[in-house]
Amino acid sequence: WCCPSGRRVQSCRQGPSPPRLLTEEEYRLQGEVETHKALEELRSLCQSPDFAAWTAVSRIQSPKRFAEFVGGASHVTPTEVSVHEREFGLDSLFIDEKLFEEEDEDEEEMGNI
């Protein structure tokens, strides 16, 4: 009878447990899902009768690209995808790894002098 309430008091004193951190794969997947959901919501809003299309079109740099997006086209061009892959894809990880290896070697050499 006393033990369960004693456990509750003890757990209250410890505070809430820290949240579980996402794995890299979970983080990437959640980003993709949420981005897709937000883009669909934006498309839907832009297609609604209450949307001030002329106001929006007058403020953007590429009205044709915006119209294609609203019509269902991708929000990024193949060129943008390629640049992103070069900067943030697996190739960039390999380059970063090599860079850090070279820095470590330089630091070791400086330590030996």
Buried (B, 14 or more C-beta within 10 A) or exposed (E): EEEEEEEEEEEEEEEEEEEEEEEEEEEEEEEEEEEEEEEEEEBEEBEEEEEEBEEEEEEEEEBEEBBEBBEEEEEEEEEEEEEEEEEEEEEEEEEEEEEEEEEEEEEEEEEEE
